[in-house]
Amino acid sequence: MSIVHVITDALDGVLWRLPSHVIENQSGRNHLSSKCKGVAIVTGASSGIGLACSDAFLEAGFEVIGLARDFSKTDLAHPNFRKECLDLSRSDEIQRAFPPLLKSLTQPLKILVSNAGIGKMGYLEQLSAADIEKVLATNLLGHILVTKHCLPIMKQHHACSDIIFIGSESARQGGKEGSVYCASKFGLRGFAQSLRSECAKAGVRVNLINPGAVRSAFFDNLHFEPGPEAEHAILPTDVADIALGAVNLRAGTVLDEINMSPLTKVWQSKYCLLYTSDAADE
């Protein structure tokens, strides 16, 4: 391999991280140039991964519509950031809110980041029927219904657009006290895989990102959390980087599925260390 190829490959790895206004279209690549701007809908946008993705796509030149139950603790202020309060665990709210929301768009809907999710851990017999229903409604049914509303509009554009599902490492392997949560994430993974085949000819790319432990408010109401060191957890911005990179791929390429993990896995209860393993041992 020549030094020219080495430098070119290295630059390609950097370009997708840059804001859209400094990226030029090269060799037919679908970089985030001005003609690719449009609307990005991000669910679970009030904190964590959803908030980081909202910020990333705003910086890339998109108008972002953020959906979440409560934005009272969200300090992201941007003229192109529109907040919509919506409980994505309730199918009736989704059915009521989405038709007028989509009719209000003044630019093409180019991106859906389907991220909203909750965790409710415990042995199956410890979970109430309401707990089970809420996890499945938020982590699976809500994603399906939101996608059902957005997909026809995205297909109409006859141009490359992206659906990015934020899954979980729990979609790859079940674990103790995670039976219902894992079921919801396995279901989302299967939904994404099937939808990818349905959408390809319409130019809609279906991407799935499966993060491991992310340092976010997700763990606030759980009895465990990642360890305290930087290498013990992924940051929300790490996931947003991958989401932005998926959108920036050449139109003929799709990021089917990517798995992300902390360099070192350390789980701790709020009282003591639970589990540790080095990435090299996996």
Secondary structure, DSSP 8 states (H G I E B T S, - for coil): --HHHHHHHHHHHHHTTS-GGG----TT---S-GGG--EEEEESTTSHHHHHHHHHHHHTT-EEEEEES--TT-----TTEEEEE--TT-HHHHHHHHHHHHHT-SS-EEEEEE-------S-GGGS-HHHHHHHHIIIIIHHHHHHHHHHHHHHHT-S-EEEEEE--GGGTS--TT-HHHHHHHHHHHHHHHHHHHHHGGGTEEEEEEEE--B-SGGGTTSSEEE-SSGGGSB-HHHHHHHHHHHHTS-TT----EEEE--SEEEEEESSSEEEEEEGGG-
